Amino acid sequence: MTQTNSSIGVRQLLDMQNQAFIAEGAVSAEVRVQRIQQVIDLLVESKDALCQAMGEDFGGRPAVFSLANDILGSLSSLKHARDHLTEWLGDSVRPSVKPFDMFGASAWVKYQPKGVIGIIGTWNAPLFTLLSPLACAFAAGNRAVLKPSEIAPRTAQVLADAVAKRFDPQVLAVVQGGPEVAAEFSEQPWNHLVFTGSTSVGKLIMAAAAKNLVPVTLELGGKSPVLVGDSADLASVAERIAVGKSLNSGQLCVSPDVVWVHESRLQALADGIVAQYQSLYPSVTANADMTPVVNERHHARVHGYVQDAKARGVQVLEAGAAQTGVDRRLPLAVVINPPHDAEISQHEIFGPAVVLRSFQNIADAVAAINQGDRPLALYYFGSDETEQNWVLDNTLSGGVSINDVVMHPALEDAPFGGVGASGMGHYHGREGFMEFSHARSVYKAGNHDPRREWGMLPPYYEQFAQMLNAAVTP
């Protein structure tokens, strides 16, 4: 039970867990709770080592953020599943087939575990994107194999060691490696596959899974927009956007990318965001409270988006300045009305930069949003409930936060997921339990079958045809 899984191949782990799953039969609520509790205990015991590893992987990520986002975020998902799974279990009684229900026929839906779940996490939340879906997978009675991101290798190793210490690999295992391992992982005949990451990689994952008709849950991203209504308190908007964008230095899948505001308030909001951000981070370089961009490639990518906008003559406000070559921390860049062919307009930013765009009428902003891919998150600020409801009715996104940003993923009893290019499927709460369960319809016949005496079996009589025709009603 203390062996590592590094020497065991992905397919070998899958086959081993599949065989154990079949041999186990029905998975009791007690076993499900115990497995979730083991993960909780693992996190509690290893929190310091995991936070240190996440800090090293990012080159200085604050331990308090890793503790809040990945440790406590995962614990919240796990504890909610542990404490509520017994409410989710049990058959769902359904109406039976008429007229056989009059003779004792019954029907129900039985929720059963699918089997073995493969979960591919991402680097920006290297624990949460593995353990939050795992909470629902275990609640549904499944076994699982985790594939952490190779961009956070220290975290992956600490997690792998902790899992190997507490779990039989027939129940839970961790495999490590780069893109080639991820590609192999996604090609296996899992009973369900979960992937968190970019839309472009999500398409590859889905294509690989399709070869074995594996159902997928894809948590992707997109350019999550913010709509600032005329009734919004601009000071509050500036503060909440600055705070939300500061989380992990914008390296979150639900981080706001594009803020739409009336042209008369555009400059005031831009100045307010910069001022609020600078109040959080009076300095940039070597600021221990600020998360660096995760690696040189992503640092160059985000920096390149901002430089491209400047080269095009776009107004860019920066909340401070960074010393070149000292570390990978960057000030927040507020890019105002860049052209649509600018790099920052074309790609998900996933870093410390945000685009501000002006509108004359909020309906024009909504129309522009609807012309693009459906985002993982959408945000609305304002006290006008009529406008708020209109925005909700006329847009589509994975989730929504109103008068704040980055908050709805913390709802443990509500589904978290995307739509369209931002993903499919969801986890958290009962919906997550359902995601990793097979809803199996069951029909049980009554003690008497009236079909022969009612003339419903061959040889058919005219009366049966008349009865059928009589049932054809509007």
N, C-alpha and C positions, 0 to 999 in steps of 0.2 A: 504493500500500500504506500510505501514511501518512495517507490521507484519514480524516476522522472519519465516523461513521455517522449523525450527527444529521440530515443532509439526506436520508437514505435511509429510506423508509418500511419498516414492519415487514414488510408483505407483499412488498415489493420485495426485501428481504434474504432472506426465505424462498424466494422463487422463484429468486433468483440462486444461493443455496446448493444448492437442489434440482437445478437444471440442472447445476451443477458436480459434484454428487455422482453424477448419472447418467453424466455424461461421463467421470468418473474411473474408473468400474468398480471392480474389486477394490482394497481399500485394504490395502497391505502393512503388515507389522509395523513396518518401518522408518519409514514415514510416520506411523504412529500414535505411535511413540516420539518422533519429531521434534516433532510437534505438542504433545505433553505437555511435552517439554523446553522448548519456546518459552514455555509458561505458567510453568514453573519459573523460567526466566531472567527473565521479566517481573517475577515477584514478588521475586526477589533484587535486581534492579536498582531497583525502585520501592518497596521496603519502607518506607523512611523517609517518603516522600511519602504513601504509603497510611496509615501509622500516624498521621501528622500529620492527615490528612484525617478519619480515624475519630475522633481526639481532638476535632477541631473539631465534627464532626457531633453528638457526644454532649455537647458543652460541657465537656470535660475528662476524657474516658476515658483511663486510664493507658496510655501507649504500650506498657508491658510486657505488658498484657493483650491489646491488639490484636496485638502481635507473637506472643504465645503462641497465642491462640485462632484468629485469622484468617490470619496469615502462615504460622506453623509448622504450624497445623492443615491448611491448604490444601496446603502443601508435602508434608506427610505423606501425604495422599491421592494427590497427583500422583505422588510418587516410588514409592509402592507400586504404583500402576497401571503406571507406566513399567517397573518392575523385574520385574513378574509377568505382563504381558499376553501374552507369548509362551507362557506356560504355559496360558493360557486359550484361546488360538487352537487351531485344528485341529478336524477333524471328530470326532464321537462315534459310534463304530460301534455299531449296534444289531442285534438278531436280525431276520432277514428273515421273510417270510411263509411259513408252512408250507403245503404240502409243497414249495413252489417253491425253498426254500433248498437242498434236496437236488440241485437242477439248476443251482446257481450263482447264484441270485438273492441280492442283498446289499442292505443298507440302512444309512443313517447319518443323523445330524443335522448340518446345516451351520449354523454361527452367523454371520449376516451383519449388517452395520450396518443400522439402520432408515432412516437418511437424515439429516434435520435435526431437532435437538432444541432446543426452546425451554425456557429455564431462568429462572424468576422467583425472585429471592432476597428475603431479608428484611433489615430494618434492624439487628437485634440481633447478627447475625454477617454483616455485609454482603459479606465476601469468601468466607467458608467456605461459605455456602449457595449460592453460585454456582460456585465452583471445585472443591469436593469432588465434586458430581455431574458436573461437566465432566470430571474425571479419568476417570470410568467411561465417559462418553459418547465421549470421544476414544479410550479404550482399545478400545471396541467399533467404532471406525472411522467415527464420525459427524462431522458438522459441527454448529455450534451458534450460537444467538443468545442473548445474556444480557440480562435486564431487571433491573437493580439497583433497590433500594428508593429511592423519592423522599424517604424520611425521612432517608436518609444521602446527600444530593446531592453533597457534596464528594468522598466516597469514590467515588461513581458516576462522577464526572467524571475523577478521576485514573485509575481503572480503564479507562474508555473511551479516554482518551488513550494509555495504555500498550498496550492491545490494538490500537488503530489503528496504532500505531508498528510493531508486530511481526507483525501478521496481515493477510493479505488478507481482506476482509470476506466473500469466498466461503467461507472456512473458519471464521472466528470473528468475531462482531460484537457490539457493545453498543448497546442502545437505551435512552434515558432518557426520563423523563416521569412524570406522576402517575397517579392511578387510571384516568383515561381511556385512557392508553397501555397500562396493565396489562390493562384490559378488552379493548382491541383486540388485544393480544398473545395473550390467552387464547382468542380466537375464531378464530385462524388454523389452517389445516390442517397443523399440525406432524406429524411422524412419531412424536413423543413429547413430552409436556409435563411439566415438573417445576415444582412450586410448593412453597415453604416459607413458612409463615405461620399465620394463625389458622384454626380450624375453620370459622368463619362465612364467611370469604373463600374457603376451600378448596371449600366447596359451590358458590359462584358460579363458580369456576374450572372445576370438574368439569362443571357444567351447560353452560358455554360450550364446553368441549372436546367434549362429547357431540354437539354439532351437526355436527361433522365426524368423529365416532367416533375421536377422538384418544385414545390410551392415556395415562394420567396416573400420575405419581408424586407423591403428596401427603405432605409432611412437616409435620404439624400439631402440636398440643400437647395440652393437657388438664391436669387436676389431678393430676400425678404424685405418688403416695402413697409414704410411708415406713412400713414396719412394723417396730417395735422389739420383738423377742422378749424374753422374761424373761431369757434367757441372755446378752443383749447387755451389753457394757461401756458403761455410760451416759456415762462421760467421753469415750470414743472416739466414741460416737454424737454427742454434743453438738459435739465439735470438727469432725467431718466434715460434719455438717449446716451448721454455721456457715461453714466454708470453702466448701462447695458452694454455699450460698445467697449468699455474697459475690461469686461469680464474675459479673461484669457486673451486680452489684447485683440478682441474681435475674432478669435479663432474658435468660433462656435457655429454650428450649423443653423442656429436660429438667430444669429447676430443680425441686427438691422443693416441693410446694405444701402437702401435708397430712401431718403426722406422727402416726401412731397409736402409743400407748404405754400400758402398764398404768396404771390410775388411781393406783396407789400410787407410781408413779415420775414422774407427769406434772409436778409442780411442780419436782422436781429437774432434769428434762431441760430444762424451760423456762428455769430459772435458769442452767443450764450453757450453753445455746446463747447466751444474752445475754452471759454472761461471756466466752465464747470469741470472739464477734463483737467485743466491745469491746476484746479484746486485739489483734485485727487492726486495728481502727479506733478508737483512743482518742478521736478527735474526728471530727465529721461534716462540718460546713461547711468548704468550701475544702480538704478533705483530698485531696491529689493522688493518693493510692493508691485512692480510692473512685470508682467509675464513677457519674456522675449518671444520673438517669432521663432518657431520651433527649430528651424535649421537654415543653412545658408541659401538653399534653393528657394524656400518660401520667402525668406527675407528679400532676396533679389526680385522675386515675383511681385510682392506688394510694393516695394520701393519703385520698381519699374512702372507699375500702374500710375503712381503719383507723378513720377518724372515725365511719363508720356502726356499726362494731363497738363503739366506745366509747359511742356514743349509746344503744346497746342494753344497756349495763351489763356488757358482756363484759370480762373481765380481759385487759388488753393490757400486755405488757412491751416496752419500747423500749430498744435498745442505743445509748443516747446521745440527743442532741437536735440538731435543725437550726435554724439561724437563718432565719426566714421571709424570702423574697425575695432572698436572697444568691446562691444557686445551686440546682440541682435535686437535690442529694444528700439522701438520706433515711436515717435510722437503720433498722436492721432492726426490724420490729415482730413480736412473737410473740403471736398472738391465740389465746386458750385457750378451746376448746369454744364457738365462736360458734353461734348457732342456724342451722338449715339454710336459712332464708330471708334470712340476712344477705348483703350484697353480696359479701363475701370468700368466702362459701361457694358462691356461685352462679357465679362467674367464675374463669377462670384468672388468677392474680395477676400474673405477669410483672413482678415488681418486688420490692423489699426488704421482704417480709412473708411470714410462714409461719403456717399454722394448726396448732395442736396439739389432738389429740382423744384422749380416754381410752377404754380398753376394759377390761372385766373378763376377757374371753376373746378371744384373737387371732382365733378363728373369727368372732366378731361383727364385728371390723374388716374381715376379708376379705369377709364378706357385704355390708357397707356399701359397700366398694369395688366389688364386682361389680354392685351396683345402679346404679352410675353408668356413664358412658362409659368405654370402654377407653383407658387413658392411654398416652402415648408412652413413659414410663419408670415402673418400679416398683423400689423399694429395700427390701431386707430386712437387718436387723441381728440377729445372734445366732450362737451357736456350736452350737446344736442342729440337727444335720444333718437329723434326721427332720422337725422343724418347717420347716426351710428348704425341703426337698423338697416338703412338703405345701403350702407357700405357692406354690411354683413350679407345682405341679400344679393348684392350685385358683384361680389368677388368670390373666389374660391381659393383656399389655401389649406395646408395641413392643419393648422391651428391658429388661434387668434388670442392676442392680449389687448385689452382696452385700457387706455391711460397708463400703460406701462409697456415694457418690452421684456422678452426673454423669460416670462413668468409662467406661461401655460404649460411648458414641459414639466414643471414641478407638480402638476396635478396628478397625484398617484391614482385617483379613482376615475380618471378620464383618459381616453385613448390618446397616445402620442404617435403621430405618423404623418406621412406626406400624401400628396395627391398628384397624379401626372408625373412631370419631370422631377418632382421633389420626393417621389417614392410611392410605396404602396404597402398596405398592411399597417399594423400598429402593435404596440405593447403598452403596458400599464393597466392595472385594474382588471375588472372582469373581461373587458375587451381583449386584453393581452392573454388571459387564460383561454378565451375562445380562439384566439389566433393560433395557439399551439395545441388545440384539441381538435379531434375529428367529431363533428356533430353527426351521430349515427342514428338514422331513423329506424324505429322498430315497430312492426305491426304484429299484434297477437290476435289470432282468430278467436271468435266466441265458440260456444258449445254447439251451436246449430248453424248450418249453412242453408239458407232458404232459396238458393238459386235454382235448383231443379224444380221444386214445387211451384216457383214463381214463373217457370217457363223461360229462364234466363240462360239455359244450356241447350245445345242442339238435341233434337231437331227444333229449330226456331219456329214459333207460331206468330201469327199476325198480331196477337195481343202484345207480344214482347216489342215488336216494332212500334206499335202504337204507344207503349209505355215510354220508349226511348224518345220518340218524337215529342211526346208531351213534356218531356224534361228539357227540351230545347227552348228556353225562355230568355227574354232579354234581361 
